Amino acid sequence: MTRTIDRETGKFVRSPNHFTARITSDGRDGWPAEPGRYRLVVSRACPWASRALVVRRLLGLEKAISVAIADPIQDERSWRFTLDPDGRDPVLGIRFLGEAYHAAEPDYDGGISVPAVVDVPSGKLVTNDYPQITLDLSTEWTAYHREGAPDLYPDRYREEIDEVNRGVYRDVNAAVYEAGFAAKQEAYDDAYSRLFARLDELSDRLSGQRFLAGDTITEADIRLFTTLVRFDAVYHGHFKCNRNKLSEMPVLWAYARDLFQTPGFGDTVDFDHIKRHYYQVHERLNPSRIVPKGPDLSAWAAPHGREALGGRPFGEGTPPGPPATAETVPPQW
């Protein structure tokens, strides 16, 4: 995935994902779902990668799919494994995620993005198709889900989930970036207007129901959450999405806290990684690379009151257990 600015319009343009093979239960794309075979490479700073972390936790796939956490600060050589001893991923044996991309396609010259799923035996990237990765974790890895895993993409709500996801992607997930990286006023104004119109619509929708589709957590909630959790810390100021803070939008703020306090959501969020990545990597937007001290993160633990709307976060299932010690995020406040 590469990012460019259209010179004529000043709009931020996100290129399609280049590696789109799928890992399936029957291996029909050549990549069968096999526990221990694949490694999920993420950055806790990245909202697209964070989706995969949440889904993996909720479904209990930690033992089936190992995870590599990249340093939140990239350099020109791509996402790097400087958090690991000797700066090398202990399973893949590589220093930079780009090595797996080039193992799959030696002449590849596009962007190096997370999440990325790598085949451990060959060291080759399988996919960086972040929308499909999480859907496949829900539907193709069912043999390895934990007992009590929720159905995050239930048949009866798939059409509704897909419709919500299209609007959320266009006007929330992508629009914050389009506002932040816009090179002309008109491009910024368009992204800003779409963002807050959609947030207002979502607020109305969520004022009378606890979750976006049905009465349980689904893929739709996960995709919205990973943008909302970054909103006040990054997007409001850094990306100029400043009509309101999330904490000034009562329904969405309560909804986001409800999810954050649900096992599998907040325990995957690392605000330190998030803030250091955005403020130190995007030097065009923040030449000083100073990372702001705020906002007060302890407010994420405040009561949300959304239980009054009913709903069953995990449906007939159960919450995941505590994260593994090696994957525990340091205390946030």
JOGINOR-V422525 format. One record per helix or strand of 2 or more residues. SS is the DSSP state (H for helix, E for strand). FROM is the first residue (numbers start at 0). TO is the last residue. If there is no record, write none. Layout:
# JOGINOR-V422525
ss = (SS/SS)
from = (FROM/FROM)
to = (TO/TO)
This chain:
# JOGINOR-V422525
ss = (E/E/E/E/E/H/E/H/H/E/E/H/H/H/H/H/H/H/H/H/H/H/H/H/H)
from = (2/11/22/30/37/46/65/84/97/115/123/129/141/154/174/184/218/230/245/249/265/270/296/305/324)
to = (4/13/23/31/41/58/68/86/103/118/126/138/143/172/179/205/227/234/247/259/267/280/300/308/326)
